[in-house]
């Protein structure tokens, strides 16, 4: 089961041709706890009740989400399996890091109460797994695809077509890389320590599993205390000397069941709904006092989260241009809604066929670190595409019919005549108008001061019909600074439907610009 969810989730992020994303996404994403919870908070719809199903499963069977559904959990099991082949690892019971894990859960919860998603953005296991795949594995798959395509072309076989790799953002990948190293080292040496000390989902489900109906139970009468079960427990939660299993850390992997020589350890219905008796010296004491001390941190984090720097797009000595806000994807309603809901899982980035969606760094401010934005130097928002609206699991980008999406105004095009090649070189262009899907950019007659005899035309923008897709900005050949760019709408608006006679051509999916 765990491999099915792991493979299905990985396919979502590696589907460079978008061949399976629609079929796989609804099944895989439904049971991802944090995205489903975020979506439920906003929508209160049936499609977002997956987190309730996870809670129900936990209440009955324990932390099966961590062992079978969570892709990051399965990835840790893969690292653990590798470590076992490299060196013989024998686990042993360890005291839980309660101060660490409960304080992390408390901080993440309080941030959500204050309307800030930065906590789940940084620590949601599904989103972290998505970033690992998007940053480090997806480019390799794309390069391999292009290598296969090039090889087949030698034999006049064009069944595999190449895809453009739009570059690798080193700064944006730094945090996912650091977290990947942490997850790898902890799982390689200590099994599920990350799940039981850092991950807020693991801590939350651990608290619920204390009351689960089914659980791992040790029969004190028949157990010899040999410790075989503890040596294979990757959660290090079995104290064989005291016949105790810490259910808050057990991920129900069942490794212990098959190794007990006396069959004294079982997975069965427990009569004690409050859990087994704990050995003396348990580390639960004092956790409430520790959690109370994180209040000051919340206020500091909130202050940092509100800081947002303006983003310089192009800087000209004569005409400085500043884009005051990043461009949020269509369907995200507003920048505030997007930053509050998005967990930066990067599924929309993986699904975007033009790769215009790119991870941010601090463009949204501290609270929006790594959340996607439209980078029109990398691509443009395809007029005929709803990929990001269809796959978002957290409700940050809401689904919409294509006809409605075509009228969502995420920004407005702004024209800078001083940077246009028509003005600077006295030559015809029209790339922006040619590639505008709504014909909001038109070429109008223009008399140049230096070249009055030339029959020139220069762009003119009709903002009412502009949707801010960025096709004009991406196509503009002006160097080093663009002469047309998209200014973001903080709150998305509704563009006017362009007259039918104005739409003579539309940008088709996957079309490349000649500039």
WOWOMO-V171233 format. One line per field, one symbol per residue. ss: DSSP state (@ for helix, = for strand, . for the rest). burial: b if it has 16 or more other ideal C-beta (glycine too) atoms within 10 Angstrom, else e. Layout:
ss = ???
burial = ???
This chain:
ss = .@@@@@@@@@@@@@......@@@@@@@@@@..@@@@@@@@@@@..@@@.@@@@@@@@@@@@..@@@@@@.@@@@@@@@@@@@@@@@...........@@@@@@@@@@@@@@@@....@@@@@@.@@@@@@@@@@@@@@@@@@@@@@@@@@@@@................@@@@@@@@@@@@@@@@@@@@@..@@@@@..@@@@@@@@@@....=====.........@@@@@.....==....==...................=====.................@@@@@@..@@@@@@@@@@@.....====......===..........=@@@@@@@.....@@@@@.....===......@@@...===............@@@@@..........@@@@..========.@@@.@@@@......@@@@......======.........======.@@@.....@@@@@........===========.....@@@.............
burial = ebeebbebbbbbbbbbebeebeebbeebbbbbbbbbbbbbebeeeeebbbbeebbebbeebbbbbbbbbbbbbbbbbebbeebeeeeebebebbebbbbebbbbbbbbebbbeeebbbbbbbbbbbbbbbbbbbbeebeeebeebbeebeeeeeeeeeebeebeebeebeebbebbeebbeebbebbbebbbbbbbbbbbbbbbbbebbebbebbbbbeeeebeeeebbbbbbbbbbbbbebbbbbbbbbbbbebbeeebeeebbebeebeeeebbeeeeeeeeeebeeebeeeeeebeebbeebeebeebebbeeeeeebebebbbbbbbbbebebbbbbbbbbbbbbbbbbbbbbbbbbbbbbbbbbbbbbbbbebbbbbbebbbbbbbbbbbbbbebeeeebbbbbbbbbbbbeebbbbbeeeeebebbbbbbbbbbbbbeebeeeeeeeeebebbebbbebbbbbbbbbbbbebeebbbbbbbbbeebbebeebeeeeeeebbeeeeeeee
